[in-house]
Amino acid sequence: MLRTIKPKNARSKRAMDARSPKEVEDARTAIFVKGTHTGETLNAVMRDLMALKRPNAISFNKKNPIHPFDSNTSSISSLEFWAGKNDASLFLVGQTTKKRPNGLTFVRMYDGQVLDMMEVGVDSWTGMDSLKTPKSTPGHKPLMHFASELFDTHPRYIQLKSMLMDFFNGEVVDSICLPGLEHVISVSCAPTPASLNNAPVNMYPNQQPSAPEDVSSLPKIHIRTYTTRLLSSGTRIPRVELTLMGPNLDLSLRRHKAADTELLKQAMKRPKLKKTDIEKGLGKKRKNLEVDEMGDLRGRVHVGKQDLNKLQTRKMKGLKGGELDAEEDDGQKSDDGDDTPRKKKRKQA
Amino acid sequence: MQRNSNQSVTVEKETPLEVDPGYLTVTDLNPVDEESYNENLEAHLQSLARDGVQALYASLFTLPTRPSPDGPLAQLPPPKTQLPRAKPLPKPKPQTKWEAFAAAKGIQHKVRDRREWDEEKQDWVNRWGRNGKNKQIEEQWITEVPLNADADYDPRKVARDARKERVAKNEKKHAQNVTRAAAAANPRDARKTDIEKTLATTRISTASMGKFDKKLDGEKKIRGVKRKFDPTEKSVSDEAKASVALLSRLESDAKKTRREPQAEESVLNTRKAVRFASKGRGGLALGREAAGGRSSRGGRGRGGKR
């Protein structure tokens, strides 16, 4: 149980307010943690990923004996402690062992607790420095691109997509400067094997968390980072060309821990829509209603199309004796049966 | 073929790309082409990414923009993808007593300007604080004194005391609001009152309204609401104030005083009656006719037709 802290001066009050929950959240801060042993590859990978994540990134310099998937250790409580201390809600833990070489673990937090975890292995890697190409400005928002049907069907890949989106692009912004978009992070998969296409989808991944999963059948993930170049195309939409920027990662999925349903439900809660937003047309659709400049709600009612043939105009003697005209009209038109009711009446008479 | 796809501005795929401009994200749900994947991995990935990014840019460049000093800003729609929050939703702040009252009465919040116009100085001055307008009487060098004032009457002290009193009152109200919010936030107390209410209801829910029920040890008598009466004798000023308040309430707030429903309305449909009497020509025509009929006795109008 956390004690409630009362700020003693204005500065600490401001700091506490900055950390308090907000309706529209800031970008998630990520902490980059080294495990007991990280090789040269992992160090470089984490440095490059940190360069992409900056300025919302904190790096821990020292090694930490941390094993997020080992529930016997106090790793989870350390993660939670660090998250609270640094006001961070994402972790990237690097750890290389003989059994699982070059492992990266993404950990996502909600309300100071671990929400879900995902481990990937780095199979091959090209750094940002080894490619002599233009780089993006640090702190600019990346575009994200995901390519594979698995990102919509397979729970592991859905989690991966959600995690990577949260990692690089989770902040909600209402407007953006289009020339400021400089780079794209592209995540794609190897072709889906037939076994994965036909296998029944496990609808309740939380039911058997201990059941060992055949990870080797899951297709590899390729993360590429490109800078974009906009060329004029003659239309309003420019033509895009990509240049490899780096880092380039080839990853394979390893262990994971799905989010607890109850915790996830809480984390997915959205704020209630404000009245002005609903009037603007968000949320439930409101048709034919608008607020005018006086602030009054005005509605539009559809009354159907008026049949002008049935319109009763002023009766005048001059117009009445139209027997001849009517006959002429009938004569001109062929007998395709598009007589108006008025004409019919006249014929009967 | 590669060149062709690189040249195009529009992207056409079997499954249309899912674009989420709110998160600047595009998802290509088409199955990965195994042939081109095996042939040249980097080229395959780059062409996939280019197609996706082209589609994303197409949707971004059609968004409405707003000018800004750093160039046009594209207005992003709210994101479609739902990502989990990092922290729970902020709890709504408890209402102060005034806020609750204002909400019930429909009083709009008005932001009061920090500065106020001073007619004498012909300048804007602070409403409060350093050289504040609320300290004007205390700080001006000469002040009018009422004729019947005591010999030791100090207008500065009176003004200062009044100001200090207002501040103290505000602080007291603030403290009350804080304690009220704390009490409301305590779930234990809320539950306790809830249980007490339920118990009180069940105790009078028997046929005898609880009169012949078995009493338990230590069971307390139900306490109802104590009625309060005004004293029979009141000072004249209080009485006058009360009646004036009542009168103003009757006059001012139309919503509060209940209107008498028109008894006639239920029996007679006036509109229908007028329509019937005027033979569908409306009340005006009927009135004209009636006037004409009356005047026909004087020998004028068309009333004589009848």
Chai-1 contact restraints between the chains, C-beta under 6 A:
chainA,res_idxA,chainB,res_idxB,connection_type,confidence,min_distance_angstrom,max_distance_angstrom,comment,restraint_id
A,P21,B,K87,contact,1.0,0.0,6.0,A-B,restraint_1
A,P21,B,P88,contact,1.0,0.0,6.0,A-B,restraint_2
A,P21,B,P90,contact,1.0,0.0,6.0,A-B,restraint_3
A,E23,B,P90,contact,1.0,0.0,6.0,A-B,restraint_4
A,E25,B,A86,contact,1.0,0.0,6.0,A-B,restraint_5
A,R28,B,A86,contact,1.0,0.0,6.0,A-B,restraint_6
A,S89,B,A86,contact,1.0,0.0,6.0,A-B,restraint_7
A,Y110,B,P84,contact,1.0,0.0,6.0,A-B,restraint_8
A,D111,B,K87,contact,1.0,0.0,6.0,A-B,restraint_9
A,D111,B,P88,contact,1.0,0.0,6.0,A-B,restraint_10
A,L143,B,L24,contact,1.0,0.0,6.0,A-B,restraint_11
A,L143,B,L56,contact,1.0,0.0,6.0,A-B,restraint_12
A,M144,B,T25,contact,1.0,0.0,6.0,A-B,restraint_13
A,H145,B,V26,contact,1.0,0.0,6.0,A-B,restraint_14
A,H145,B,A49,contact,1.0,0.0,6.0,A-B,restraint_15
A,H145,B,G52,contact,1.0,0.0,6.0,A-B,restraint_16
A,H145,B,V53,contact,1.0,0.0,6.0,A-B,restraint_17
A,F146,B,T27,contact,1.0,0.0,6.0,A-B,restraint_18
A,A147,B,D28,contact,1.0,0.0,6.0,A-B,restraint_19
A,A147,B,L48,contact,1.0,0.0,6.0,A-B,restraint_20
A,S148,B,V32,contact,1.0,0.0,6.0,A-B,restraint_21
A,E149,B,L29,contact,1.0,0.0,6.0,A-B,restraint_22
A,E149,B,P31,contact,1.0,0.0,6.0,A-B,restraint_23
A,F151,B,T27,contact,1.0,0.0,6.0,A-B,restraint_24
A,D152,B,L29,contact,1.0,0.0,6.0,A-B,restraint_25
A,D166,B,L83,contact,1.0,0.0,6.0,A-B,restraint_26
A,N169,B,Y23,contact,1.0,0.0,6.0,A-B,restraint_27
A,G170,B,L83,contact,1.0,0.0,6.0,A-B,restraint_28
A,D174,B,L76,contact,1.0,0.0,6.0,A-B,restraint_29
A,S175,B,L73,contact,1.0,0.0,6.0,A-B,restraint_30
A,S175,B,Q75,contact,1.0,0.0,6.0,A-B,restraint_31
A,I176,B,A74,contact,1.0,0.0,6.0,A-B,restraint_32
A,I176,B,L76,contact,1.0,0.0,6.0,A-B,restraint_33
A,C177,B,D70,contact,1.0,0.0,6.0,A-B,restraint_34
A,C177,B,G71,contact,1.0,0.0,6.0,A-B,restraint_35
A,C177,B,L73,contact,1.0,0.0,6.0,A-B,restraint_36
A,L178,B,A74,contact,1.0,0.0,6.0,A-B,restraint_37
A,P179,B,G71,contact,1.0,0.0,6.0,A-B,restraint_38
A,V184,B,V53,contact,1.0,0.0,6.0,A-B,restraint_39
A,S186,B,A49,contact,1.0,0.0,6.0,A-B,restraint_40
A,S188,B,L45,contact,1.0,0.0,6.0,A-B,restraint_41
A,S188,B,L48,contact,1.0,0.0,6.0,A-B,restraint_42
A,P191,B,V32,contact,1.0,0.0,6.0,A-B,restraint_43
A,P191,B,E34,contact,1.0,0.0,6.0,A-B,restraint_44
A,P191,B,Y37,contact,1.0,0.0,6.0,A-B,restraint_45
A,H222,B,L45,contact,1.0,0.0,6.0,A-B,restraint_46
A,R224,B,L45,contact,1.0,0.0,6.0,A-B,restraint_47
A,S233,B,V9,contact,1.0,0.0,6.0,A-B,restraint_48
A,R236,B,F61,contact,1.0,0.0,6.0,A-B,restraint_49
A,I237,B,V9,contact,1.0,0.0,6.0,A-B,restraint_50
A,I237,B,A58,contact,1.0,0.0,6.0,A-B,restraint_51
A,I237,B,F61,contact,1.0,0.0,6.0,A-B,restraint_52
A,R239,B,V9,contact,1.0,0.0,6.0,A-B,restraint_53
A,V240,B,V53,contact,1.0,0.0,6.0,A-B,restraint_54
A,V240,B,Q54,contact,1.0,0.0,6.0,A-B,restraint_55
A,V240,B,Y57,contact,1.0,0.0,6.0,A-B,restraint_56
A,L242,B,Q46,contact,1.0,0.0,6.0,A-B,restraint_57
A,L242,B,A49,contact,1.0,0.0,6.0,A-B,restraint_58
A,L242,B,R50,contact,1.0,0.0,6.0,A-B,restraint_59
A,A267,B,P84,contact,1.0,0.0,6.0,A-B,restraint_60
A,A267,B,R85,contact,1.0,0.0,6.0,A-B,restraint_61
A,M268,B,Q82,contact,1.0,0.0,6.0,A-B,restraint_62
A,M268,B,P84,contact,1.0,0.0,6.0,A-B,restraint_63
A,K269,B,L89,contact,1.0,0.0,6.0,A-B,restraint_64
A,P271,B,L89,contact,1.0,0.0,6.0,A-B,restraint_65
